[in-house]
Amino acid sequence: MSSLTEHIASATQLYSQNTNMTEVKEALAYISPDSCRDEWAKVGMALKSEFGDAGYPAFDTWSQGSDKYKESDCKSTWQSINGTGGVGIATLFMMAKKGGYKPRTKGMHKPFKAPLSASRPSPMGESKDLAKSCEIAKKYWDESAPELPHPYAEKKGFPDHGLRVNGKWLVAQAYNAEGQIQSAQRINGKEKLNLKGCTIKGAYYPIAGDTSTVVICEGWATGKSINAATRFAVAVAFGKGNLKCIAQLMQEKFPDSQLIVAADNDHVKIAEEAAMSVRGLVVIPW
């Protein structure tokens, strides 16, 4: 899994392929140096992740715009940044965009938003079928036992899995856009079955993390590993057929985030089809 997470880390650099210091300085003008300390430090992290120590003059000059500026504080904070904590140059541009910044280049810094007329396809044709799917899934979830150990989760390195167990099955719930449990996947080693009588389309398992980047993948264990290694938020689509739908849903939910699909080598073409409908989506084969 390490090779996959390395690929994902590399993919995040696509956000900064065309970044130069002039563009960064323009963006900094839209971020207040009087922001709370955490936000102020994030700017330093973003600059250091992109430019290394060469980014310090920009950080120092920008910080001088605050009445609270202290050169010693600025230097010590910069020196204390040994890692980015998932904060990259994309974070800086997102912060600037909230302040009214508009990129002057057509790069990945400018997030794509679907037209207002565009709508996410309904996961099921009939509302009564959707209601039935949710009913079945909720019943199965309620019948499953919480917080029991499971050999598959332990083997994958996540004994505190946060899921439920039903007989031999580890049960991962699948939520729809409205936050309802619409389906579930039953997992026991290589055996993975979506819940009978329910539809998995349009439903996913969310793993909380840094939403500057959201990674969409097929399996629960893959998603947990990506999240543990990168701290990025993850949406588990439970199969190749759901990648496109979940990518579109994540675009709506996180319009300012970088989206990455981590797809099995055999499913790259399907992931690339998803990329055609979600501008700026990056596909990582593994």
RODO-2510 file (C-alpha; in nm, 4 decimals, decimal comma):
residues 286
     n   res          X          Y          Z
     1     m     0,0000     0,0000     0,0000
     2     s     0,2995     0,2284     0,0496
     3     s     0,3463     0,2629    -0,3262
     4     l    -0,0148     0,3787    -0,3591
     5     t     0,0180     0,6420    -0,0898
     6     e     0,3421     0,7632    -0,2470
     7     h     0,1575     0,8026    -0,5778
     8     i    -0,1170     0,9964    -0,4035
     9     a     0,1351     1,2253    -0,2363
    10     s     0,2913     1,2895    -0,5769
    11     a    -0,0478     1,3548    -0,7326
    12     t    -0,1191     1,6363    -0,4902
    13     q     0,1697     1,8227    -0,6494
    14     l    -0,0432     1,8558    -0,9632
    15     y    -0,2123     2,1364    -0,7790
    16     s     0,1098     2,3316    -0,7991
    17     q     0,2435     2,2383    -1,1416
    18     n     0,2148     2,5962    -1,2669
    19     t     0,2708     2,7705    -0,9340
    20     n     0,5231     3,0507    -0,9209
    21     m     0,6053     3,2999    -0,6491
    22     t     0,4371     3,5874    -0,8332
    23     e     0,1081     3,3997    -0,8341
    24     v     0,1513     3,3068    -0,4688
    25     k     0,2144     3,6676    -0,3667
    26     e    -0,1005     3,7734    -0,5513
    27     a    -0,2959     3,5111    -0,3587
    28     l    -0,1429     3,6152    -0,0254
    29     a    -0,2891     3,9622    -0,0696
    30     y    -0,6329     3,8036    -0,0162
    31     i    -0,5394     3,6298     0,3105
    32     s    -0,5319     3,8336     0,6306
    33     p    -0,2098     3,7977     0,8338
    34     d    -0,4291     3,8718     1,1367
    35     s    -0,5999     3,5344     1,1001
    36     c    -0,6003     3,3028     1,3999
    37     r    -0,2648     3,1444     1,4714
    38     d    -0,3584     2,8074     1,3195
    39     e    -0,4595     2,9709     0,9917
    40     w    -0,1487     3,1917     0,9971
    41     a     0,0727     2,8858     1,0491
    42     k    -0,1033     2,7027     0,7643
    43     v     0,0220     2,9690     0,5248
    44     g     0,3758     2,8978     0,6433
    45     m     0,3238     2,5234     0,6005
    46     a     0,1881     2,5723     0,2504
    47     l     0,4797     2,7923     0,1461
    48     k     0,7401     2,5627     0,2962
    49     s     0,5852     2,2527     0,1379
    50     e     0,6039     2,4191    -0,2034
    51     f     0,9258     2,6223    -0,1939
    52     g     1,1238     2,4941     0,1048
    53     d     1,3211     2,7615     0,2887
    54     a     1,3049     2,9779    -0,0242
    55     g     0,9443     3,0455     0,0729
    56     y     1,0362     3,2173     0,4012
    57     p     1,0762     3,5731     0,2648
    58     a     0,7204     3,5591     0,1282
    59     f     0,5923     3,4316     0,4637
    60     d     0,7807     3,7001     0,6557
    61     t     0,6766     3,9853     0,4259
    62     w     0,3121     3,8776     0,4336
    63     s     0,3214     3,8434     0,8151
    64     q     0,4493     4,2000     0,8499
    65     g     0,1046     4,3171     0,7473
    66     s    -0,0190     4,2309     1,0962
    67     d     0,0078     4,4627     1,3967
    68     k     0,1010     4,1532     1,5980
    69     y     0,4068     4,0816     1,3797
    70     k     0,7251     3,9737     1,5582
    71     e     1,0251     3,8710     1,3520
    72     s     1,1372     3,6236     1,6172
    73     d     0,7947     3,4602     1,6256
    74     c     0,7886     3,4342     1,2487
    75     k     1,1333     3,2721     1,2373
    76     s     1,0648     3,0262     1,5188
    77     t     0,7345     2,9191     1,3637
    78     w     0,9001     2,8651     1,0262
    79     q     1,1802     2,6600     1,1802
    80     s     0,9293     2,4455     1,3695
    81     i     0,7603     2,3356     1,0466
    82     n     0,9110     1,9925     0,9826
    83     g     0,6133     1,8466     0,8014
    84     t     0,3039     1,9839     0,6356
    85     g     0,0376     1,7816     0,8160
    86     g    -0,1349     1,7397     0,4805
    87     v    -0,1186     2,1157     0,4107
    88     g     0,0126     2,1997     0,0653
    89     i     0,0117     2,4992    -0,1637
    90     a    -0,3464     2,4122    -0,2621
    91     t    -0,4521     2,5065     0,0902
    92     l    -0,3061     2,8550     0,0467
    93     f    -0,4988     2,9092    -0,2771
    94     m    -0,8197     2,7842    -0,1169
    95     m    -0,7746     3,0292     0,1704
    96     a    -0,7137     3,3099    -0,0790
    97     k    -1,0203     3,2140    -0,2801
    98     k    -1,2364     3,2550     0,0316
    99     g    -1,1026     3,6096     0,0503
   100     g    -1,2038     3,6847    -0,3073
   101     y    -0,8938     3,5759    -0,4988
   102     k    -0,9489     3,4677    -0,8589
   103     p    -0,6664     3,2788    -1,0296
   104     r    -0,5392     3,4511    -1,3414
   105     t    -0,4265     3,1220    -1,4944
   106     k    -0,6311     2,8239    -1,6072
   107     g    -0,4767     2,5725    -1,3740
   108     m    -0,5929     2,3303    -1,1104
   109     h    -0,5917     2,6107    -0,8537
   110     k    -0,9268     2,7195    -0,9903
   111     p    -1,1784     2,4616    -0,8716
   112     f    -1,4468     2,3512    -1,1094
   113     k    -1,8084     2,3880    -1,0039
   114     a    -2,0793     2,2092    -1,1940
   115     p    -2,3374     2,4328    -1,3609
   116     l    -2,6446     2,4995    -1,1507
   117     s    -2,8521     2,3121    -1,4060
   118     a    -2,6465     1,9975    -1,3571
   119     s    -2,7878     1,7462    -1,1153
   120     r    -2,6497     1,4304    -0,9649
   121     p    -2,8130     1,1212    -1,1088
   122     s    -3,0504     0,9507    -0,8707
   123     p    -2,8993     0,6271    -0,7367
   124     m    -3,2310     0,4511    -0,7945
   125     g    -3,5093     0,5171    -1,0398
   126     e    -3,7965     0,4969    -0,7926
   127     s    -3,8120     0,6706    -0,4549
   128     k    -3,9975     0,3728    -0,3078
   129     d    -3,7071     0,1457    -0,4065
   130     l    -3,4633     0,3832    -0,2396
   131     a    -3,6740     0,3840     0,0759
   132     k    -3,6828     0,0035     0,0725
   133     s    -3,3047    -0,0137     0,0288
   134     c    -3,2551     0,2166     0,3275
   135     e    -3,5009     0,0150     0,5339
   136     i    -3,3227    -0,3145     0,4665
   137     a    -2,9786    -0,1648     0,5250
   138     k    -3,0793     0,0036     0,8501
   139     k    -3,2333    -0,3196     0,9825
   140     y    -2,9201    -0,5203     0,9003
   141     w    -2,6979    -0,2541     1,0546
   142     d    -2,9046    -0,2467     1,3746
   143     e    -2,8854    -0,6265     1,3980
   144     s    -2,5060    -0,6189     1,3688
   145     a    -2,2889    -0,5945     1,6787
   146     p    -2,0727    -0,2849     1,7321
   147     e    -1,7059    -0,2787     1,8303
   148     l    -1,6398    -0,6530     1,8079
   149     p    -1,2943    -0,7644     1,6907
   150     h    -1,2694    -0,9101     1,3420
   151     p    -0,9742    -1,1042     1,1901
   152     y    -0,9870    -0,9153     0,8587
   153     a    -0,9639    -0,5751     1,0286
   154     e    -0,6813    -0,6995     1,2511
   155     k    -0,4928    -0,8415     0,9526
   156     k    -0,5205    -0,5082     0,7732
   157     g    -0,3869    -0,3245     1,0775
   158     f    -0,7130    -0,1645     1,1918
   159     p    -0,8321    -0,3628     1,4955
   160     d    -1,0300    -0,0596     1,6146
   161     h    -1,2227    -0,0619     1,2906
   162     g    -1,5300     0,1349     1,3997
   163     l    -1,7567    -0,0920     1,1936
   164     r    -1,9930    -0,3691     1,3031
   165     v    -1,9824    -0,7475     1,2920
   166     n    -2,2600    -0,9856     1,1872
   167     g    -2,1632    -1,3511     1,2129
   168     k    -1,8446    -1,3969     1,0101
   169     w    -1,8903    -1,0641     0,8364
   170     l    -1,7314    -0,7285     0,9014
   171     v    -2,0035    -0,4794     0,8038
   172     a    -1,9218    -0,1401     0,6484
   173     q    -2,2188     0,0938     0,6146
   174     a    -2,2777     0,2850     0,2904
   175     y    -2,4358     0,6313     0,3204
   176     n    -2,6197     0,8199     0,0488
   177     a    -2,5998     1,1960    -0,0124
   178     e    -2,8692     1,2571     0,2486
   179     g    -2,6700     1,0765     0,5181
   180     q    -2,8960     0,7690     0,5285
   181     i    -2,7599     0,4155     0,5440
   182     q    -2,8619     0,2990     0,1980
   183     s    -2,6633    -0,0234     0,1825
   184     a    -2,3721    -0,2062     0,3405
   185     q    -2,0808    -0,4205     0,2321
   186     r    -2,0081    -0,7469     0,4107
   187     i    -1,6386    -0,8290     0,4243
   188     n    -1,4567    -1,1490     0,5193
   189     g    -1,1087    -1,1646     0,3707
   190     k    -1,1253    -1,1620    -0,0086
   191     e    -1,4973    -1,2235     0,0098
   192     k    -1,6843    -0,8939    -0,0260
   193     l    -2,0602    -0,8851    -0,0819
   194     n    -2,2902    -0,5868    -0,1072
   195     l    -2,6075    -0,6276     0,0943
   196     k    -2,8797    -0,8194    -0,0891
   197     g    -3,1923    -0,6198    -0,1632
   198     c    -3,0086    -0,2876    -0,1491
   199     t    -2,8358    -0,0709    -0,4053
   200     i    -2,4808     0,0467    -0,3464
   201     k    -2,4922     0,2970    -0,6328
   202     g    -2,4653     0,6519    -0,5052
   203     a    -2,3651     0,5369    -0,1558
   204     y    -2,0229     0,5440     0,0069
   205     y    -1,8343     0,5030     0,3333
   206     p    -1,6743     0,8297     0,4533
   207     i    -1,3408     0,8412     0,6356
   208     a    -1,2783     1,1766     0,8010
   209     g    -0,9612     1,3693     0,7209
   210     d    -0,8118     1,6796     0,5620
   211     t    -1,0611     1,7811     0,2945
   212     s    -0,8136     1,9891     0,0946
   213     t    -0,7762     1,6555    -0,0881
   214     v    -1,0464     1,3894    -0,1065
   215     v    -0,9478     1,0425    -0,2268
   216     i    -1,2067     0,8089    -0,3774
   217     c    -1,1234     0,4391    -0,3740
   218     e    -1,2972     0,1050    -0,4091
   219     g    -1,2385    -0,0787    -0,0822
   220     w    -1,2634    -0,0105     0,2914
   221     a    -0,9146    -0,1383     0,3802
   222     t    -0,7601     0,0603     0,0950
   223     g    -0,9393     0,3714     0,2155
   224     k    -0,8258     0,3233     0,5747
   225     s    -0,4647     0,2772     0,4627
   226     i    -0,4728     0,5897     0,2453
   227     n    -0,6231     0,7930     0,5282
   228     a    -0,3683     0,6655     0,7810
   229     a    -0,0758     0,7487     0,5517
   230     t    -0,1910     1,0842     0,4132
   231     r    -0,4547     1,2140     0,6585
   232     f    -0,6698     1,3025     0,3575
   233     a    -1,0447     1,2497     0,3650
   234     v    -1,1528     0,9340     0,1822
   235     a    -1,4766     0,8180     0,0207
   236     v    -1,5008     0,4404    -0,0240
   237     a    -1,7131     0,3632    -0,3294
   238     f    -1,7414    -0,0146    -0,2752
   239     g    -1,6588    -0,1140    -0,6311
   240     k    -1,5561     0,0089    -0,9739
   241     g    -1,9145     0,0647    -1,0904
   242     n    -1,9670     0,3305    -0,8247
   243     l    -1,6509     0,5372    -0,8835
   244     k    -1,8065     0,7839    -1,1265
   245     c    -2,1167     0,8436    -0,9157
   246     i    -1,9183     0,8980    -0,5958
   247     a    -1,6683     1,1243    -0,7728
   248     q    -1,9582     1,3436    -0,8847
   249     l    -2,1040     1,3406    -0,5342
   250     m    -1,7693     1,4397    -0,3804
   251     q    -1,7399     1,7250    -0,6295
   252     e    -2,0735     1,8598    -0,5085
   253     k    -1,9883     1,8056    -0,1426
   254     f    -1,6331     1,9461    -0,1640
   255     p    -1,6248     2,1855    -0,4617
   256     d    -1,2962     2,3462    -0,3535
   257     s    -1,1083     2,0209    -0,2877
   258     q    -0,8655     1,8328    -0,5048
   259     l    -1,0218     1,4996    -0,5989
   260     i    -0,8186     1,1842    -0,6579
   261     v    -0,9439     0,8416    -0,7633
   262     a    -0,7194     0,5536    -0,6577
   263     a    -0,8163     0,2744    -0,8955
   264     d    -0,7051    -0,0841    -0,9320
   265     n    -0,4938    -0,1260    -1,2471
   266     d    -0,7746    -0,3289    -1,4028
   267     h    -1,0229    -0,0472    -1,3425
   268     v    -0,8256     0,2552    -1,4610
   269     k    -1,0380     0,2984    -1,7742
   270     i    -1,3516     0,3170    -1,5630
   271     a    -1,1864     0,5741    -1,3376
   272     e    -1,0821     0,7767    -1,6417
   273     e    -1,4447     0,7811    -1,7561
   274     a    -1,5288     0,9337    -1,4191
   275     a    -1,2560     1,1927    -1,4747
   276     m    -1,4269     1,3026    -1,7959
   277     s    -1,7348     1,4071    -1,5984
   278     v    -1,5486     1,5638    -1,3047
   279     r    -1,3037     1,8291    -1,4189
   280     g    -0,9708     1,8325    -1,2345
   281     l    -1,0101     1,4747    -1,1105
   282     v    -0,6766     1,2930    -1,0885
   283     v    -0,6627     0,9160    -1,1503
   284     i    -0,3944     0,7128    -0,9725
   285     p    -0,3568     0,3477    -1,0877
   286     w    -0,2183     0,0985    -0,8407
***
